[in-house]
């Protein structure tokens, strides 16, 4: 039974608690063991609401608990690097919410420390672990749409008023929160052989990105056209266009179904595939931890550390184009 601790007591932490409860009800060997917040009263309330066994008023106290085996980090991007280092130095395996860190330099430091200490670290970018990824890969490999040439992907929510989005001190902006999903989709489908990256951005008055359009050109001649925003809601749709047809994904953030169309058909799909029923969608990243940690692995195959670094460097390059830095950089 893997005892899982939650670092941070916000909304996404609640989603992970629902995940772990659902997994346990389904017979998986997981336990919602502990939660830590800098505010002990908040931690106690959270534990009571979510059915967590132990509540801690400091991260250090929770990490000193010898029973904790895996720590899920559910805090703003600006805090990830420091908190992962705390977990690693305490010998605790880590599942850290995306984006992994605020920049590539922080990610390199974290991963170097994890290698030195021999501690498992995974980025919780859930779409990398979902069955939908394999479904898309298999459709393309089976030549269902011919040679893929271009993809589009978008993700936008009306979240610009949220503090963690508005504030540069929290590594805010659309890119690290929602743009990261579009970059990961492009990487999963087209790989990372990017020859050029062009972008246009609109900034918030606070100095972080509000809306961006990104075009990636690959050595293979393929193109990815991406959009992300914190200013409005989008349809979240992805399309991969090929020489024989195209496939659509209904939601880049949490795919529900995938459809395949012939090249001359716009209305009726030739194929409709529903993704498997899920608890929340987070269970797949937890399952990776359940598989890997007992085997002594240090990274998940679904999101290896090399891919973590690739995406972090892409986001650094985009911010450099925009002249956007965080106060702590």
C-alpha positions as CSV (number, residue, x, y, z in Angstrom):
1,X,0.0,0.0,0.0
2,X,1.7,3.2,-1.2
3,X,1.1,6.1,1.3
4,X,0.7,9.3,-0.7
5,X,1.1,12.8,0.8
6,X,-0.3,16.0,-0.7
7,X,1.9,19.2,-0.6
8,X,-0.5,22.1,-0.9
9,X,-4.2,22.3,-0.2
10,X,-5.8,24.0,-3.1
11,X,-8.3,23.0,-5.8
12,X,-6.0,20.6,-7.8
13,X,-5.0,18.9,-4.6
14,X,-8.7,18.1,-4.1
15,X,-8.8,16.5,-7.5
16,X,-5.9,14.3,-6.7
17,X,-7.6,13.3,-3.4
18,X,-10.7,12.3,-5.4
19,X,-8.4,10.3,-7.7
20,X,-6.7,8.4,-4.9
21,X,-10.0,7.6,-3.1
22,X,-11.4,6.3,-6.4
23,X,-8.3,4.2,-7.0
24,X,-8.5,2.7,-3.5
25,X,-12.2,1.9,-4.0
26,X,-11.2,0.1,-7.2
27,X,-8.7,-2.0,-5.3
28,X,-5.5,-0.3,-6.1
29,X,-2.8,-0.2,-3.4
30,X,-2.9,3.5,-2.6
31,X,-3.6,5.4,0.6
32,X,-4.5,9.1,1.1
33,X,-2.1,9.4,4.0
34,X,-1.1,13.1,4.6
35,X,-1.5,16.7,3.6
36,X,0.7,19.7,4.4
37,X,0.0,23.4,4.3
38,X,1.8,26.4,5.8
39,X,-1.5,27.0,7.6
40,X,-2.2,24.2,10.0
41,X,-5.9,25.1,10.3
42,X,-6.2,24.9,6.5
43,X,-4.5,21.5,6.5
44,X,-6.8,20.2,9.2
45,X,-9.9,21.4,7.4
46,X,-8.6,19.9,4.1
47,X,-7.9,16.5,5.8
48,X,-11.3,16.3,7.3
49,X,-13.0,17.2,4.1
50,X,-11.0,14.9,1.9
51,X,-10.5,11.9,4.3
52,X,-6.8,12.3,4.7
53,X,-5.3,10.6,7.7
54,X,-2.7,13.1,8.8
55,X,-2.5,16.9,8.6
56,X,0.7,18.9,8.9
57,X,1.3,22.7,9.4
58,X,4.7,22.6,7.7
59,X,6.1,20.8,4.7
60,X,9.2,19.9,6.7
61,X,7.2,18.0,9.3
62,X,5.3,16.0,6.7
63,X,8.5,15.1,4.9
64,X,10.0,13.9,8.2
65,X,7.2,11.3,8.5
66,X,8.9,8.0,7.6
67,X,5.6,6.6,6.4
68,X,5.3,9.0,3.5
69,X,6.3,7.3,0.2
70,X,5.2,9.6,-2.6
71,X,4.6,13.4,-2.4
72,X,2.2,15.0,-4.9
73,X,3.1,18.7,-5.3
74,X,0.1,20.9,-5.9
75,X,1.4,24.5,-5.5
76,X,2.1,27.4,-7.9
77,X,4.9,26.9,-10.5
78,X,7.2,29.4,-8.7
79,X,7.4,27.0,-5.7
80,X,8.0,23.7,-7.5
81,X,11.8,23.7,-7.6
82,X,12.3,24.5,-4.0
83,X,9.7,22.0,-2.8
84,X,10.9,19.2,-5.0
85,X,14.4,19.7,-3.6
86,X,13.0,19.4,-0.1
87,X,11.3,16.2,-1.0
88,X,14.3,14.7,-2.7
89,X,16.6,15.6,0.2
90,X,14.1,13.9,2.5
91,X,14.3,10.8,0.2
92,X,10.6,11.1,-0.9
93,X,9.5,10.2,-4.4
94,X,7.8,13.1,-6.2
95,X,4.9,13.6,-8.5
96,X,5.0,17.4,-9.3
97,X,2.2,19.2,-11.1
98,X,3.0,20.8,-14.4
99,X,4.7,23.0,-15.3
100,X,7.6,21.1,-13.8
101,X,9.4,24.3,-12.7
102,X,9.4,28.0,-13.7
103,X,12.4,27.6,-16.1
104,X,14.9,25.1,-17.5
105,X,17.7,26.0,-15.1
106,X,15.5,25.1,-12.1
107,X,14.5,21.9,-13.8
108,X,18.2,20.9,-14.4
109,X,19.0,21.5,-10.7
110,X,16.1,19.4,-9.5
111,X,16.8,16.5,-11.9
112,X,20.5,16.6,-11.1
113,X,19.7,16.4,-7.4
114,X,17.3,13.5,-8.0
115,X,20.0,11.6,-9.9
116,X,22.5,12.2,-7.1
117,X,20.1,11.1,-4.4
118,X,18.6,8.3,-6.4
119,X,15.0,9.6,-5.9
120,X,12.1,9.1,-8.3
121,X,10.7,12.3,-9.8
122,X,7.8,12.6,-12.3
123,X,6.0,15.6,-13.9
124,X,2.3,15.3,-13.5
125,X,1.4,16.4,-17.1
126,X,-1.6,14.0,-17.2
127,X,-2.0,13.9,-21.0
128,X,1.3,12.2,-21.3
129,X,0.0,9.2,-19.3
130,X,-3.5,8.9,-20.6
131,X,-4.6,6.1,-23.0
132,X,-5.5,8.7,-25.6
133,X,-1.9,9.2,-26.3
134,X,-1.4,5.5,-27.4
135,X,-4.7,5.6,-29.4
136,X,-3.4,8.6,-31.4
137,X,0.0,7.0,-31.9
138,X,-1.5,3.8,-33.1
139,X,-3.9,5.5,-35.6
140,X,-1.0,7.4,-37.1
141,X,1.3,4.3,-37.2
142,X,-1.5,2.4,-38.9
143,X,-1.5,5.0,-41.7
144,X,-5.1,5.9,-41.0
145,X,-4.5,9.5,-42.1
146,X,-1.5,9.0,-44.3
147,X,1.6,11.1,-43.7
148,X,0.9,13.7,-41.0
149,X,1.8,17.2,-42.2
150,X,0.2,19.8,-39.9
151,X,-1.4,19.9,-36.5
152,X,-3.4,22.5,-34.6
153,X,-4.1,22.7,-30.9
154,X,-5.6,25.2,-28.6
155,X,-6.4,25.6,-24.9
156,X,-7.9,28.7,-23.3
157,X,-9.8,29.4,-20.1
158,X,-11.1,32.7,-18.6
159,X,-8.7,32.7,-15.7
160,X,-6.8,36.0,-16.1
161,X,-8.2,37.3,-12.8
162,X,-6.8,34.3,-10.8
163,X,-3.9,35.4,-8.6
164,X,-1.5,32.6,-9.7
165,X,-2.1,33.5,-13.3
166,X,-1.8,37.3,-12.9
167,X,1.3,37.5,-10.7
168,X,4.8,37.2,-12.1
169,X,6.1,36.3,-8.6
170,X,4.1,33.1,-8.9
171,X,5.4,32.3,-12.5
172,X,2.0,33.3,-13.8
173,X,0.7,33.7,-17.3
174,X,-1.0,31.4,-19.9
175,X,2.1,29.6,-21.1
176,X,3.1,27.6,-18.0
177,X,-0.5,26.9,-17.1
178,X,-2.3,26.1,-20.4
179,X,0.2,26.6,-23.2
180,X,2.2,23.7,-21.9
181,X,-0.5,21.3,-22.9
182,X,-0.4,22.5,-26.5
183,X,3.4,22.2,-26.6
184,X,3.1,18.7,-25.1
185,X,0.5,17.6,-27.7
186,X,2.8,18.8,-30.5
187,X,5.7,16.9,-29.0
188,X,3.8,13.7,-28.6
189,X,2.6,13.7,-32.2
190,X,5.5,15.3,-34.1
191,X,8.4,14.8,-31.8
192,X,11.0,17.5,-30.9
193,X,13.0,18.1,-34.2
194,X,12.0,21.7,-34.2
195,X,13.9,23.9,-36.7
196,X,12.1,27.2,-35.9
197,X,9.7,28.6,-33.4
198,X,7.7,31.8,-34.1
199,X,5.2,33.4,-31.8
200,X,3.0,36.4,-31.2
201,X,1.9,37.4,-27.6
202,X,-0.5,39.7,-25.8
203,X,0.6,40.6,-22.3
204,X,-1.3,41.4,-19.1
205,X,-0.5,44.7,-17.4
206,X,1.3,42.7,-14.7
207,X,3.9,41.6,-17.2
208,X,2.9,38.0,-17.9
209,X,1.5,36.5,-21.1
210,X,-2.3,36.7,-21.6
211,X,-2.7,35.1,-25.1
212,X,-0.1,33.6,-27.5
213,X,0.0,32.0,-31.0
214,X,2.9,29.7,-31.6
215,X,4.1,28.2,-34.9
216,X,6.6,25.3,-34.8
217,X,8.4,24.2,-38.0
218,X,10.0,20.7,-37.9
219,X,13.0,19.3,-39.8
220,X,10.6,16.9,-41.4
221,X,8.7,19.8,-43.0
222,X,5.8,19.4,-40.6
223,X,4.1,22.4,-38.9
224,X,2.3,22.8,-35.6
225,X,0.1,25.8,-35.0
226,X,-0.8,26.4,-31.3
227,X,-2.8,28.9,-29.3
228,X,-3.2,29.4,-25.6
229,X,-4.9,32.1,-23.5
230,X,-6.0,33.1,-20.1
231,X,-8.5,35.6,-21.5
232,X,-11.4,33.5,-22.9
233,X,-12.6,29.9,-23.3
234,X,-11.7,28.0,-26.4
235,X,-13.0,24.7,-27.9
236,X,-9.7,22.9,-26.8
237,X,-9.8,20.9,-30.1
238,X,-6.8,19.4,-31.8
239,X,-6.5,18.3,-35.4
240,X,-3.8,16.3,-37.1
241,X,-3.9,16.7,-40.9
242,X,-2.4,14.0,-43.1
243,X,-2.3,13.2,-46.8
244,X,-5.1,10.6,-46.6
245,X,-7.3,12.4,-44.0
246,X,-7.2,13.9,-40.6
247,X,-8.0,13.0,-37.0
248,X,-9.5,15.2,-34.3
249,X,-9.2,15.2,-30.6
250,X,-12.1,16.8,-28.7
251,X,-10.1,18.2,-25.8
252,X,-6.3,18.7,-25.6
253,X,-6.5,18.9,-21.9
254,X,-8.5,15.8,-21.2
255,X,-9.4,13.9,-24.4
256,X,-12.9,12.2,-24.4
257,X,-12.9,10.9,-27.9
258,X,-10.9,10.8,-31.1
259,X,-12.4,10.8,-34.7
260,X,-10.8,10.0,-38.0
261,X,-12.1,11.6,-41.2
262,X,-11.3,10.9,-44.8
263,X,-9.6,13.8,-46.6
264,X,-12.7,14.9,-48.5
265,X,-15.2,14.5,-45.6
266,X,-16.0,17.3,-43.2
267,X,-19.2,16.0,-41.5
268,X,-19.2,12.2,-40.9
269,X,-16.1,10.6,-39.3
270,X,-15.0,7.3,-40.7
271,X,-14.0,6.2,-37.2
272,X,-15.1,7.3,-33.7
273,X,-13.1,6.1,-30.6
274,X,-14.1,6.9,-27.1
275,X,-11.3,6.9,-24.6
276,X,-11.7,4.6,-21.6
277,X,-13.8,5.7,-18.7
278,X,-11.7,7.4,-16.0
279,X,-11.9,8.4,-12.3
280,X,-10.5,11.9,-12.9
281,X,-7.8,11.2,-15.5
282,X,-5.0,11.7,-12.8
283,X,-5.0,8.0,-12.0
284,X,-2.7,7.2,-15.0
285,X,0.2,9.3,-13.6
286,X,-0.3,7.7,-10.2
287,X,-0.3,4.3,-11.8
288,X,3.1,5.1,-13.4
289,X,4.4,5.9,-9.9
290,X,3.0,2.6,-8.5
291,X,4.7,0.7,-11.4
292,X,8.1,2.5,-11.3
293,X,8.9,3.2,-7.6
294,X,9.0,-0.4,-6.4
295,X,11.3,-1.2,-9.4
296,X,13.8,1.4,-8.4
297,X,13.3,3.5,-11.5
298,X,14.0,7.3,-11.3
299,X,11.6,8.5,-14.1
300,X,8.5,7.5,-15.9
301,X,8.7,6.2,-19.5
302,X,5.6,8.3,-20.4
303,X,7.4,11.6,-19.5
304,X,11.1,11.0,-19.2
305,X,13.3,13.7,-17.8
306,X,14.7,14.4,-21.3
307,X,11.2,15.4,-22.4
308,X,10.7,17.5,-19.2
309,X,13.8,19.4,-20.2
310,X,12.8,19.8,-23.8
311,X,9.4,21.3,-22.9
312,X,11.0,23.6,-20.3
313,X,13.5,24.9,-22.9
314,X,10.8,25.5,-25.4
315,X,8.9,27.6,-22.9
316,X,12.1,29.5,-22.0
317,X,12.7,30.2,-25.7
318,X,9.2,31.6,-26.1
319,X,9.5,33.8,-23.0
320,X,12.8,35.1,-24.4
321,X,11.1,36.1,-27.6
322,X,8.6,38.0,-25.5
323,X,11.1,39.6,-23.2
324,X,9.2,38.0,-20.3
325,X,11.1,37.1,-17.1
326,X,10.0,36.4,-13.5
327,X,11.2,38.5,-10.6
328,X,13.2,35.6,-9.1
329,X,15.1,34.9,-12.3
